Amino acid sequence: MSCRKRIQVPRATYYMSRRTEPPHLIFSEPRDYEEFGIFLARILTRTETELVGYCCMPDAVHLLLTVHFTPVGEVMQRVTQYCAQNIRKRTGAQANFIGNRPIVLTHPKSHLPILLRYIHYIPVVAGVAATLSDYPYSSHPVYAGKTRCIAVPATVLQNLIRVPRLH
């Protein structure tokens, strides 16, 4: 049975997540997060995709992306393959991933701040961090002006909604 083709909306912003089921650690030490960041930056450059926000949890990846011409499914397929290979290399286990289908933000001016806030609060809700500032593996430090990241320009959101800071 063939899969139906999804309609690609050029220059649209999408939210996607991938979580392992049963839970396997995608990231087990700080080096794993750093290597994923390098991989993600390379993929984003190759596919001309912009990273608007992210949160990497030990067993999940949450991404907010603006795609241009490369299908969003192709970008997420590469991310999923990278995570599966990392798990297999470290544990020998075959990881199954669950995750949403890409969700397109139809009204970015109103939905983007809410969704970005949700992504940044995931570690706090999960009990991994006490505050947003305590968790280093999300784009919150970039938006808060505490760190710089080439892959996540804070001005993307600030220009879109015309506010000085999100949090």
N, C-alpha and C positions, 0 to 999 in steps of 0.2 A: 504494500500500500504506500503510495507516495504522499509526502507531506505537502500541505498547501503552502504556497509561497506567501510570506508576509509582505505587506506593503511597507516599503521603506520611505520614510519622510525625511528628505534631505534637510540638513541644518536644524534638526529637531533634537530636543533634549530627552534622554531616556534614563529611567531608573532600572537597575538590574541588581539581582543578588544571586549568589551561589552559596549553598550550605551543604555540608556533607551529611549523608544519612546512611547508616548510623553515624553518630559523631566521630569524626577523625580530625586530628589536628592538622590543619593546613600549615599553620605557623607554630613552631614550638620554641623558637628562640629569636632574639632580635635580628640576628643575621638573616633569618628567613624573610622577615618583613622588608629588610633592605634589598635583598635579591629580588623579591617580588616588585618592589618599586622600580628597580632598574629594568626588569622585564616589561612592566607596564608602560614605562616611559618610551621604551623602544617600540612597542606595539602601537601606542598612540601616535607616535611620529610616523610610522609606516602607513597607518590607516587614516591619517589626517583627522584624528578624533581628539576632541578636547575633554579633559577631565575637569568637571565642575566641582565635584566633591567625592569623598570616599570614606569608608571605615572598614578596616581590616580587623576582624575578630579572629581568635585562634581557629575557629572552625567555619568561618564564613567570610565572604567578600561582598561589600555593598558599594556599587559604583553609580555615579551620576555623570552621564556622558552626553556630549553634544557631538553627533555624528555628521559627517559631510556627505561623502559618497560611498564609503565602505558600509555594507550592511551591518547593523548593530549585532546581528546574530553571529557574524564572522568574528567580530571582536570578542564577544563573550565565549565563543567556542575556543579561541586561543587561550583566554583566561582559564577556562575550565580544564583544558588539556594541561596547562602549566601546573595548576593546583593538583590534578590527579597524578601527574608524574612526580611531583614533590612528595606526595603522600606515599606513593609506591616505592620511591627511592628510600625513604626514611623507614617505613614500616613493612613494606612488602604487601600491604593490603590493597585490594581493589576498591576504590572509593566510588560511591554513587552520589550524585549531586542532585539536590532539589533546589529549585529556585523559580522565581517568577519569570514569566515571559516578559520581555522588555515592555515597560510601561512608558508610553510617550506622554510628556507633559503638554497638554493641549493649551493651557494658559500659564506659561512660564512665569509671568510677572506675579501672579498670585500663588501658584503652587510651588515654585522653586524655593522660596525662603522656608516654607513649612516642611518640605521634604528634606532640605538640607539640615534643618534643625533636628528632624527625626533621625537622620543618619548619624549626626554628631552625638545624639543622646543614647544611641544603642549601647555603648559600653557602660554607661551609668545605669540604665535600666537592667542590664544583664548582671550588674553587680561586680563588674571587672574594675571599675573606677568610681571613685567617690564624686568627682566633678569632671566636667568636660576637659579641663586643663590637665587632669591627671593622666589622660590617655593619649599617648604619642602617635598612635597608628590611625589617625583620622585627619581629615583636612581642617578640623577646627583650629589648630594652632596657626594655620596659614591665614584663615579669615580673621582670627583674633590679632594678627600682626605679630605673633610671638616667634614665628619662624618663616622662612622663605622656601618656596618649592617651585621649581621651573614648570612642573607639570600642572600645578594648580594655581593659576593666577587669580588672586582674590578679587581683582578688578572685574572679572567676568560677572560675578553676581552683583557687585556694587554698581557696575554700569547698567546692568539690566534693571535693577529695582531702584537705583538712584538713592542709596542710603550709605552713610559712611561706614557702618559696621553692622554685621548680622547679630552677633551675640553681645 
